[in-house]
Amino acid sequence: MVAYTCDLPGGFYHLFLDKNLQYTCGYFARPDEDFDAAQGRKMDDICRKLRLKPGDRFVDFGCGWGGLLVYAAKHYGVEAVGVTLSGAQAKRAERTVAEAGLAGRARIVLSDYRDFRAQEAFDAGAGERGPGRAGNPGRGEPAGTLRPHAGELGAAAGSEPRPGVVSGRRGELPRLPHLHAGATLGFRYGTYGLNQCLVVRPDGGRAGLPLTRADWYR
């Protein structure tokens, strides 16, 4: 399903996404704010919530066209790896990394996130869980690539009664316009939601996080 929707020509997504092709919610400070600014604030908010710092190893599961990956490497000095299942996204993300002059600090891996393995563990990770991205307990999960005390920020989208599941006849994939139309109606009538969760891999029962979130807002 990821390849079915994301391997479409990039020009299609430029019709309704921001300049970095972010397809999760932006954070608007004002109702009339520019869409690009809202998406830039969203990426910065993710980096601050993960408490990224120069030298950290950061992995973005489901990195899309590389917007967050490049932002984190450029503005927070991390060594970044993006994982995507879409060949079209991988090519575009590699081009974005090169154009930003980050070839030595950011790279793209074409892989199912459940199959991804790294020789060295990561200090932080981000990932999206939505239609077509549900995990499989029988296969490797991304938490195994994170160091103790590492944080992972995930966004989960879905509608009741089965969050994150898109229904359809057996053997038939929902068409992309139907997905977007369904999501629009779901958000409008309150049956579809987006939840952002920060989880930490503990070490000896300790999370290693500050007691408050005050540093997020400095």
C-alpha positions as CSV (number, residue, x, y, z in Angstrom):
1,M,0.0,0.0,0.0
2,V,2.9,2.4,0.7
3,A,4.3,1.9,-2.8
4,Y,0.8,2.2,-4.2
5,T,0.3,5.6,-2.8
6,C,3.8,7.1,-2.5
7,D,5.3,6.1,-5.8
8,L,3.0,8.5,-7.6
9,P,4.8,11.4,-9.4
10,G,6.0,14.0,-7.0
11,G,4.2,16.7,-8.8
12,F,0.9,15.3,-7.6
13,Y,1.8,15.8,-4.0
14,H,3.1,19.3,-4.7
15,L,-0.5,20.2,-5.5
16,F,-1.6,20.1,-1.8
17,L,1.5,19.6,0.4
18,D,4.1,22.1,1.6
19,K,7.5,22.7,-0.1
20,N,9.1,19.8,1.9
21,L,6.2,17.4,1.1
22,Q,5.3,16.8,4.7
23,Y,2.1,14.8,5.0
24,T,1.4,14.9,8.7
25,C,-0.2,17.9,10.5
26,G,1.6,21.2,10.7
27,Y,1.5,23.4,13.8
28,F,-0.1,26.8,13.1
29,A,0.5,29.8,15.4
30,R,-2.2,31.8,13.6
31,P,-5.1,30.9,11.4
32,D,-3.7,32.8,8.5
33,E,-0.1,31.5,8.8
34,D,1.7,30.2,5.8
35,F,1.6,26.4,5.3
36,D,5.3,26.1,4.9
37,A,5.9,27.9,8.2
38,A,3.5,25.6,10.0
39,Q,5.3,22.6,8.7
40,G,8.7,24.0,9.6
41,R,7.4,24.6,13.2
42,K,6.1,21.0,13.3
43,M,9.6,19.6,12.3
44,D,11.3,21.8,14.9
45,D,8.8,20.7,17.6
46,I,9.6,17.1,16.8
47,C,13.4,17.7,17.1
48,R,12.9,19.6,20.4
49,K,10.7,16.8,21.9
50,L,13.3,14.3,21.0
51,R,15.9,16.6,22.6
52,L,18.3,16.2,19.6
53,K,21.8,17.6,19.9
54,P,24.9,17.7,17.7
55,G,26.4,14.3,17.2
56,D,23.3,12.3,18.0
57,R,22.3,9.4,15.7
58,F,18.8,9.9,14.5
59,V,16.6,7.6,12.5
60,D,13.3,8.6,10.7
61,F,11.1,5.5,10.1
62,G,8.9,6.2,7.1
63,C,10.9,9.3,6.2
64,G,8.8,10.2,3.2
65,W,10.6,12.7,0.9
66,G,13.3,13.5,3.5
67,G,12.0,16.8,4.9
68,L,12.4,16.0,8.7
69,L,15.6,14.1,8.1
70,V,17.2,17.1,6.4
71,Y,15.8,19.5,8.9
72,A,17.2,17.6,11.8
73,A,20.7,17.2,10.2
74,K,20.9,20.8,9.2
75,H,19.5,22.6,12.2
76,Y,20.4,20.1,15.1
77,G,23.6,18.7,13.8
78,V,22.6,15.0,14.0
79,E,23.8,12.1,11.9
80,A,20.5,11.1,10.2
81,V,19.2,8.0,8.5
82,G,15.8,7.8,6.7
83,V,14.0,4.6,6.1
84,T,11.3,4.3,3.4
85,L,9.5,1.6,1.5
86,S,8.9,3.8,-1.5
87,G,11.5,3.8,-4.3
88,A,10.2,7.2,-5.6
89,Q,10.5,8.7,-2.2
90,A,14.0,7.3,-1.7
91,K,15.2,8.9,-4.9
92,R,13.6,12.3,-4.1
93,A,15.0,12.2,-0.5
94,E,18.5,11.3,-1.7
95,R,18.3,14.3,-4.1
96,T,17.1,16.6,-1.2
97,V,20.0,15.4,1.0
98,A,22.5,16.1,-1.8
99,E,21.1,19.6,-2.6
100,A,21.3,20.5,1.1
101,G,25.0,19.5,1.2
102,L,24.4,16.8,3.8
103,A,25.6,13.8,2.0
104,G,28.1,13.1,4.7
105,R,25.6,13.4,7.6
106,A,22.4,12.0,6.2
107,R,21.5,8.9,4.1
108,I,18.4,7.1,2.9
109,V,17.7,3.4,3.2
110,L,15.1,1.7,1.0
111,S,13.6,-0.9,3.4
112,D,10.5,-2.0,5.3
113,Y,11.1,-0.4,8.8
114,R,10.5,-3.8,10.3
115,D,13.4,-5.3,8.4
116,F,15.8,-2.4,9.0
117,R,19.0,-3.2,10.9
118,A,21.9,-0.9,11.8
119,Q,25.4,-1.7,12.9
120,E,25.3,1.1,15.5
121,A,22.3,2.0,17.7
122,F,20.5,5.3,17.4
123,D,20.0,8.0,20.1
124,A,16.5,9.0,18.8
125,G,13.9,8.0,16.3
126,A,10.7,9.2,14.7
127,G,8.0,7.3,12.9
128,E,4.5,7.5,11.7
129,R,1.8,4.8,12.1
130,G,-1.2,5.2,9.9
131,P,-3.2,3.3,7.4
132,G,-1.0,0.5,5.9
133,R,1.8,1.0,8.5
134,A,0.6,-1.2,11.4
135,G,3.4,-3.2,13.1
136,N,3.8,-6.9,13.1
137,P,4.7,-8.5,16.5
138,G,6.3,-11.5,14.6
139,R,8.9,-9.3,13.0
140,G,11.7,-7.0,14.2
141,E,10.4,-3.7,15.6
142,P,12.3,-0.3,15.4
143,A,12.7,-0.1,19.1
144,G,15.5,-2.6,18.9
145,T,17.7,-0.1,17.0
146,L,17.6,2.5,19.8
147,R,20.0,3.0,22.6
148,P,18.8,2.8,26.2
149,H,17.3,6.2,27.2
150,A,16.7,6.9,23.5
151,G,13.4,8.6,22.6
152,E,11.1,7.7,19.7
153,L,8.3,10.0,18.6
154,G,5.5,8.4,16.7
155,A,2.2,9.7,15.2
156,A,-0.7,7.2,15.0
157,A,-3.7,7.9,12.9
158,G,-6.9,6.0,12.7
159,S,-10.7,5.8,13.2
160,E,-12.9,3.9,15.5
161,P,-13.3,1.0,16.1
162,R,-10.0,-0.1,14.6
163,P,-7.4,2.7,14.7
164,G,-4.9,2.6,11.8
165,V,-6.9,0.2,9.7
166,V,-8.4,1.0,6.3
167,S,-11.2,-1.3,5.3
168,G,-11.9,-2.6,1.8
169,R,-12.8,-5.7,-0.1
170,R,-10.3,-8.6,0.0
171,G,-7.7,-8.2,-2.7
172,E,-8.7,-4.5,-3.3
173,L,-6.6,-1.5,-2.3
174,P,-8.4,1.7,-1.5
175,R,-7.8,4.4,-4.1
176,L,-5.8,7.4,-2.9
177,P,-8.6,10.0,-3.4
178,H,-10.9,7.9,-1.3
179,L,-8.3,7.7,1.5
180,H,-7.9,11.5,1.6
181,A,-11.7,12.1,1.3
182,G,-12.3,9.6,4.1
183,A,-9.7,11.3,6.3
184,T,-11.1,14.8,5.7
185,L,-14.6,13.7,6.7
186,G,-13.2,11.7,9.7
187,F,-11.4,14.8,11.1
188,R,-14.4,17.0,10.4
189,Y,-16.9,14.8,12.3
190,G,-14.5,13.7,15.0
191,T,-14.3,10.0,14.1
192,Y,-10.7,10.2,13.0
193,G,-7.8,11.5,15.2
194,L,-4.0,11.9,15.2
195,N,-2.1,11.2,18.4
196,Q,1.6,12.0,19.0
197,C,3.4,9.8,21.5
198,L,7.0,10.1,22.9
199,V,8.3,6.8,24.2
200,V,11.7,6.1,25.7
201,R,13.7,2.8,25.9
202,P,14.5,2.5,29.7
203,D,17.8,1.3,31.1
204,G,17.5,-0.6,34.4
205,G,14.0,0.8,34.8
206,R,15.1,4.4,34.4
207,A,13.9,6.6,31.5
208,G,16.7,9.2,31.8
209,L,14.4,12.1,31.0
210,P,14.0,15.4,32.8
211,L,11.2,15.5,35.3
212,T,9.4,18.3,33.4
213,R,8.9,19.3,29.8
214,A,10.2,22.9,30.4
215,D,13.1,22.5,28.0
216,W,10.7,22.0,25.1
217,Y,9.5,25.5,25.4
218,R,12.7,27.5,25.8
